[in-house]
Amino acid sequence: MAGKTLTRMDLSEAVFREVGLSRNESAQLVESILQHVADALVADEQVKISSFGTFTVRSKNARIGRNPKTGEEVPIHPRRVLSFRPSHLMRERVAEGNKA
């Protein structure tokens, strides 16, 4: 089942409806929050949103991978990856949504 995608515009529209800021102020607020989150992650800070989850950046070491099509070994370079760990409340909420 393909679900709807929540966009920045959807978030700013929700702020507009629920908080009462203008549409422009709502969009600026959403953009500011997302920028703060991104800046913190780039700076290797952990971002924890209570009752939602935790975003972290992990460093992965170089390793040898394999092309599944050809079987050829290929080096995989070291990299930083974004990781999200949902809170137990978010996990429960998502799981309950599947029962409906």
Z-matrix of the N, CA and C atoms (Angstrom, degrees):
N
C 1 1.450
C 2 1.523 1 108.72
N 3 1.298 2 117.11 1 121.98
C 4 1.451 3 121.93 2 178.83
C 5 1.522 4 108.49 3 -87.54
N 6 1.340 5 115.59 4 123.29
C 7 1.454 6 120.10 5 -179.15
C 8 1.512 7 111.56 6 -96.39
N 9 1.298 8 115.07 7 172.01
C 10 1.457 9 121.41 8 177.74
C 11 1.527 10 108.46 9 -73.50
N 12 1.304 11 117.29 10 151.33
C 13 1.459 12 122.61 11 176.81
C 14 1.520 13 109.18 12 -99.88
N 15 1.330 14 116.47 13 128.13
C 16 1.459 15 121.94 14 176.96
C 17 1.528 16 107.87 15 -82.44
N 18 1.316 17 117.49 16 124.93
C 19 1.459 18 121.83 17 -176.52
C 20 1.533 19 111.18 18 -112.29
N 21 1.333 20 115.69 19 171.86
C 22 1.463 21 120.81 20 174.56
C 23 1.526 22 110.37 21 -57.21
N 24 1.312 23 115.54 22 -40.24
C 25 1.465 24 120.29 23 -179.81
C 26 1.529 25 110.25 24 -62.14
N 27 1.335 26 117.00 25 -41.03
C 28 1.471 27 120.77 26 177.97
C 29 1.528 28 110.72 27 -62.67
N 30 1.338 29 116.36 28 -41.94
C 31 1.461 30 120.34 29 179.48
C 32 1.528 31 110.71 30 -64.64
N 33 1.324 32 117.13 31 -45.38
C 34 1.467 33 119.12 32 -179.28
C 35 1.531 34 110.84 33 -67.15
N 36 1.326 35 117.74 34 -33.43
C 37 1.469 36 121.14 35 176.59
C 38 1.532 37 110.18 36 -66.05
N 39 1.342 38 117.28 37 -38.26
C 40 1.465 39 120.97 38 177.41
C 41 1.528 40 110.57 39 -65.70
N 42 1.324 41 117.64 40 -41.00
C 43 1.470 42 121.12 41 176.95
C 44 1.530 43 109.06 42 -63.33
N 45 1.318 44 117.06 43 -43.14
C 46 1.464 45 121.72 44 178.46
C 47 1.531 46 110.77 45 -57.12
N 48 1.340 47 116.86 46 -48.63
C 49 1.470 48 121.28 47 -177.42
C 50 1.532 49 112.41 48 -69.82
N 51 1.340 50 117.05 49 -43.12
C 52 1.468 51 120.01 50 -170.64
C 53 1.524 52 114.19 51 -90.27
N 54 1.335 53 118.22 52 -29.31
C 55 1.461 54 120.68 53 -177.14
C 56 1.519 55 111.39 54 -99.64
N 57 1.322 56 116.44 55 -31.96
C 58 1.452 57 119.50 56 177.58
C 59 1.520 58 114.50 57 95.11
N 60 1.340 59 117.40 58 8.15
C 61 1.457 60 119.27 59 173.69
C 62 1.526 61 108.57 60 -71.65
N 63 1.326 62 116.51 61 163.43
C 64 1.463 63 119.10 62 175.59
C 65 1.527 64 108.53 63 -66.84
N 66 1.311 65 116.57 64 164.80
C 67 1.473 66 119.80 65 179.27
C 68 1.526 67 110.55 66 -60.51
N 69 1.327 68 116.68 67 -40.79
C 70 1.454 69 120.93 68 -179.62
C 71 1.533 70 110.85 69 -66.15
N 72 1.331 71 117.12 70 -45.18
C 73 1.472 72 121.06 71 178.31
C 74 1.527 73 110.61 72 -63.75
N 75 1.317 74 116.83 73 -38.69
C 76 1.468 75 120.97 74 178.93
C 77 1.522 76 110.65 75 -63.26
N 78 1.317 77 117.01 76 -44.11
C 79 1.469 78 121.08 77 178.64
C 80 1.525 79 110.60 78 -63.87
N 81 1.343 80 116.97 79 -40.54
C 82 1.466 81 120.50 80 178.32
C 83 1.517 82 111.41 81 -65.30
N 84 1.342 83 117.62 82 -38.83
C 85 1.458 84 121.48 83 178.98
C 86 1.526 85 111.14 84 -64.17
N 87 1.323 86 117.49 85 -46.90
C 88 1.466 87 121.81 86 178.86
C 89 1.522 88 109.68 87 -61.20
N 90 1.328 89 116.75 88 -44.82
C 91 1.470 90 121.07 89 179.81
C 92 1.519 91 110.89 90 -61.75
N 93 1.328 92 117.09 91 -41.31
C 94 1.461 93 122.02 92 179.82
C 95 1.531 94 111.31 93 -63.56
N 96 1.318 95 116.74 94 -43.74
C 97 1.473 96 120.61 95 179.23
C 98 1.523 97 110.29 96 -63.19
N 99 1.325 98 117.09 97 -47.04
C 100 1.465 99 120.23 98 -179.95
C 101 1.527 100 111.17 99 -62.91
N 102 1.334 101 117.04 100 -36.87
C 103 1.466 102 120.95 101 178.06
C 104 1.524 103 110.65 102 -65.41
N 105 1.332 104 117.70 103 -41.97
C 106 1.470 105 121.23 104 177.69
C 107 1.527 106 110.97 105 -61.62
N 108 1.313 107 116.86 106 -43.27
C 109 1.464 108 121.08 107 178.69
C 110 1.534 109 110.02 108 -62.24
N 111 1.327 110 116.66 109 -48.18
C 112 1.465 111 120.76 110 -179.29
C 113 1.525 112 111.38 111 -62.32
N 114 1.328 113 117.31 112 -43.64
C 115 1.467 114 120.92 113 179.68
C 116 1.526 115 111.46 114 -61.50
N 117 1.321 116 116.60 115 -41.43
C 118 1.461 117 120.45 116 179.21
C 119 1.533 118 110.76 117 -63.71
N 120 1.320 119 117.17 118 -42.55
C 121 1.467 120 120.74 119 179.94
C 122 1.526 121 111.41 120 -66.35
N 123 1.324 122 117.24 121 -40.35
C 124 1.469 123 120.99 122 177.48
C 125 1.529 124 109.77 123 -61.74
N 126 1.331 125 116.83 124 -34.81
C 127 1.468 126 122.12 125 179.97
C 128 1.533 127 112.01 126 -83.43
N 129 1.326 128 117.51 127 13.58
C 130 1.472 129 123.37 128 -179.86
C 131 1.525 130 113.89 129 64.06
N 132 1.313 131 117.32 130 25.59
C 133 1.456 132 121.02 131 175.22
C 134 1.525 133 108.91 132 -90.87
N 135 1.313 134 115.04 133 151.61
C 136 1.457 135 121.16 134 175.79
C 137 1.529 136 107.56 135 -86.83
N 138 1.330 137 117.70 136 139.71
C 139 1.463 138 121.64 137 177.60
C 140 1.521 139 107.56 138 -114.00
N 141 1.333 140 114.88 139 112.78
C 142 1.462 141 120.45 140 -178.34
C 143 1.520 142 108.92 141 -114.41
N 144 1.325 143 115.93 142 121.08
C 145 1.455 144 122.04 143 177.90
C 146 1.526 145 106.47 144 -112.64
N 147 1.318 146 115.28 145 111.18
C 148 1.459 147 121.91 146 -175.03
C 149 1.528 148 111.15 147 -53.35
N 150 1.318 149 116.66 148 137.11
C 151 1.469 150 125.04 149 179.85
C 152 1.524 151 113.35 150 66.06
N 153 1.328 152 117.18 151 7.77
C 154 1.462 153 120.89 152 178.57
C 155 1.520 154 110.12 153 -120.52
N 156 1.335 155 116.47 154 -64.05
C 157 1.456 156 119.27 155 178.95
C 158 1.509 157 111.85 156 163.52
N 159 1.336 158 115.23 157 -174.84
C 160 1.452 159 122.57 158 -176.25
C 161 1.519 160 110.31 159 -126.27
N 162 1.329 161 115.78 160 129.70
C 163 1.457 162 122.55 161 174.63
C 164 1.525 163 108.00 162 -101.24
N 165 1.321 164 117.09 163 132.75
C 166 1.457 165 121.37 164 176.38
C 167 1.520 166 108.78 165 -137.85
N 168 1.332 167 114.70 166 160.01
C 169 1.455 168 120.80 167 174.31
C 170 1.519 169 106.59 168 -110.99
N 171 1.328 170 116.70 169 127.78
C 172 1.462 171 122.04 170 179.15
C 173 1.515 172 109.33 171 -112.87
N 174 1.311 173 115.32 172 144.77
C 175 1.462 174 120.32 173 174.95
C 176 1.517 175 108.09 174 -96.77
N 177 1.310 176 116.06 175 129.93
C 178 1.466 177 121.06 176 178.39
C 179 1.523 178 108.28 177 -109.92
N 180 1.311 179 116.02 178 136.72
C 181 1.459 180 121.77 179 -179.25
C 182 1.524 181 111.39 180 -76.58
N 183 1.317 182 114.29 181 162.40
C 184 1.464 183 119.60 182 174.48
C 185 1.523 184 108.55 183 -66.49
N 186 1.319 185 115.74 184 149.25
C 187 1.469 186 119.96 185 177.38
C 188 1.519 187 108.86 186 -157.29
N 189 1.304 188 115.17 187 170.85
C 190 1.463 189 120.45 188 176.86
C 191 1.526 190 107.82 189 -98.18
N 192 1.324 191 115.42 190 126.55
C 193 1.456 192 121.20 191 176.40
C 194 1.517 193 109.15 192 -109.95
N 195 1.307 194 115.84 193 179.48
C 196 1.458 195 120.32 194 -179.17
C 197 1.518 196 109.09 195 -134.48
N 198 1.333 197 116.03 196 131.52
C 199 1.452 198 121.11 197 175.26
C 200 1.533 199 106.86 198 -70.54
N 201 1.331 200 118.40 199 116.30
C 202 1.472 201 119.99 200 -175.69
C 203 1.527 202 113.36 201 -64.33
N 204 1.314 203 116.90 202 -25.58
C 205 1.457 204 120.23 203 -177.69
C 206 1.531 205 111.78 204 -77.80
N 207 1.333 206 115.88 205 -43.79
C 208 1.473 207 119.74 206 -175.35
C 209 1.520 208 113.31 207 -104.37
N 210 1.339 209 117.15 208 -17.86
C 211 1.459 210 120.24 209 -176.83
C 212 1.522 211 112.35 210 81.02
N 213 1.333 212 117.43 211 0.12
C 214 1.463 213 122.27 212 -178.26
C 215 1.529 214 110.22 213 -70.79
N 216 1.343 215 116.14 214 137.08
C 217 1.457 216 120.82 215 176.42
C 218 1.521 217 109.30 216 -76.99
N 219 1.337 218 115.23 217 137.52
C 220 1.459 219 121.05 218 -176.89
C 221 1.532 220 108.06 219 -135.10
N 222 1.338 221 117.62 220 134.26
C 223 1.475 222 118.31 221 176.90
C 224 1.528 223 110.66 222 -72.81
N 225 1.326 224 116.38 223 136.67
C 226 1.459 225 122.12 224 174.84
C 227 1.526 226 105.71 225 -108.69
N 228 1.305 227 116.25 226 120.60
C 229 1.459 228 122.01 227 -174.33
C 230 1.525 229 111.39 228 -73.89
N 231 1.341 230 116.61 229 155.64
C 232 1.472 231 118.58 230 175.88
C 233 1.531 232 109.57 231 -62.26
N 234 1.318 233 115.58 232 147.12
C 235 1.462 234 118.79 233 -177.44
C 236 1.516 235 110.40 234 -156.87
N 237 1.314 236 114.77 235 167.04
C 238 1.471 237 121.77 236 175.60
C 239 1.520 238 107.20 237 -108.20
N 240 1.319 239 116.00 238 134.38
C 241 1.465 240 120.30 239 -179.50
C 242 1.525 241 110.33 240 -125.84
N 243 1.309 242 115.45 241 146.06
C 244 1.450 243 122.26 242 178.29
C 245 1.521 244 108.94 243 -86.04
N 246 1.317 245 115.20 244 134.35
C 247 1.455 246 120.72 245 -178.91
C 248 1.529 247 108.84 246 -127.22
N 249 1.332 248 116.51 247 140.81
C 250 1.462 249 121.35 248 176.83
C 251 1.514 250 108.61 249 -124.75
N 252 1.316 251 115.26 250 129.54
C 253 1.467 252 120.34 251 176.90
C 254 1.527 253 107.55 252 -119.88
N 255 1.319 254 117.49 253 110.62
C 256 1.472 255 119.54 254 -177.94
C 257 1.528 256 111.39 255 -68.69
N 258 1.329 257 116.09 256 149.72
C 259 1.457 258 120.85 257 175.55
C 260 1.529 259 108.74 258 -69.98
N 261 1.330 260 115.95 259 162.32
C 262 1.469 261 118.19 260 179.43
C 263 1.524 262 110.81 261 -63.37
N 264 1.334 263 117.62 262 -31.91
C 265 1.466 264 120.23 263 177.71
C 266 1.522 265 111.13 264 -66.09
N 267 1.330 266 117.00 265 -40.12
C 268 1.468 267 120.41 266 178.82
C 269 1.517 268 110.34 267 -68.04
N 270 1.344 269 116.37 268 -40.77
C 271 1.472 270 119.56 269 177.89
C 272 1.520 271 111.11 270 -59.31
N 273 1.334 272 116.03 271 -44.98
C 274 1.474 273 120.38 272 179.64
C 275 1.523 274 110.95 273 -63.64
N 276 1.331 275 115.65 274 -42.68
C 277 1.466 276 119.61 275 -178.32
C 278 1.531 277 111.29 276 -63.07
N 279 1.333 278 116.05 277 -42.41
C 280 1.473 279 120.01 278 179.23
C 281 1.525 280 109.90 279 -66.89
N 282 1.330 281 117.22 280 -42.15
C 283 1.458 282 120.74 281 -179.92
C 284 1.523 283 111.59 282 -62.84
N 285 1.337 284 116.71 283 -40.48
C 286 1.464 285 120.26 284 178.25
C 287 1.520 286 111.66 285 -66.04
N 288 1.318 287 117.37 286 -30.13
C 289 1.462 288 121.37 287 179.78
C 290 1.524 289 111.41 288 -65.25
N 291 1.329 290 117.17 289 -27.76
C 292 1.465 291 121.06 290 -179.99
C 293 1.521 292 112.52 291 -75.38
N 294 1.335 293 117.29 292 -19.89
C 295 1.470 294 120.78 293 -178.35
C 296 1.518 295 112.62 294 -77.86
N 297 1.319 296 116.54 295 -20.88
C 298 1.467 297 120.20 296 -175.15
C 299 1.496 298 113.16 297 -69.77
